[in-house]
């Protein structure tokens, strides 16, 4: 999945400007969970070998992307908002704060 597809997998639909677009088949969804308004997914880029945790809060419209090392992937997946400083926060377009 490309960046756009990673967003869609976590409930979003925006594309981050300035990122490389990968083929849809390049990303493998290793784990996805939903709790309340929070969606979290762990993806592996089979071409680059990179891991990324994506978390989205549908109430605030924030989308968090955190690149992770394999030895920390499970921990960051379980507690993505504890690692906000290591990721990139993107406000989703058209999302109203409630």
N, C-alpha and C positions, 0 to 999 in steps of 0.2 A: 504494500500500500504506500502511496505517496503521502506527503504532509497533509494534503487535503483529505485523503482517505483516513489518516490517523485521526484528524479532527472529527470526521463523520463517525468513526467507530466509537468516539467518546461523546457523541451527541451533538457535535458542532457541525458547521458547514462553511467555515472560512478558510482562506489560504493565507499563509504568512508571506508577505512580500520578501523577496530576496533570498528565498530558500531554493535549493535544488529540488527539482521535481523527479521523483523516482517512479518506476513502473509499479503498478498496483500489486503485482506479484512479488515485489522485492521485500515487502514487509510481512512478517508472520506474527499474528496475534498469539502471544504465549499465554496471556491471562487477561481476563476482563472481569470487573466487578462493578456492581451498582448498589449504592446505599443512599436512600433519600434522593437528594438533588445532586449527589456526587457520583461521577462516573470515572473509573480508573482503569487504565489498560497498560500492559507491558508488551512492547513490540520489539522484534528482532529484525534488523535489516540484513537479509541473507546475502546481499552483495557486498556491503561494507563490513558486516559483522558487528555493527553497532547495536546497542540496546537503548531504548528510550521509554520512559514512563510518561504517560499523558494523563492528566487529571483535569476534569472539568466540573465546575460548580454551575449548574444550570440556573440557580437563583441569581447569582451575581454576574454570570456570563464570562467568568474568568476561565481561561484555558492555560494550564501549566504544562510545559514540556521540560523534562529533566533527562539529559543524557546520563547513563549510569554504567559503571563497570560491572562485569558479571558477578563479582563477589558481593556487591551491594544491591543488586537488582531486586531481590526479594524484600529487603528492608525498605527500600525506597517505594516499592509497589505498595507495601502495607501502610506506609506513613508518608505519602507524597508531600503533604503540606508542611511537614517538618523539614523538608529539603527545598523550600521555596527559593532560598538564596542561591541554590545551585542551578536553578532552572530559568526559564523564560516565561513570563506571564504575558498573555495576550488577551485583551478585552474583545469579546466577540461582537461583531456588528449587529445592530438591531436588537440587542438584548437589554431589556429594562431591568433596573435594579428594583427589588421589591422590599 
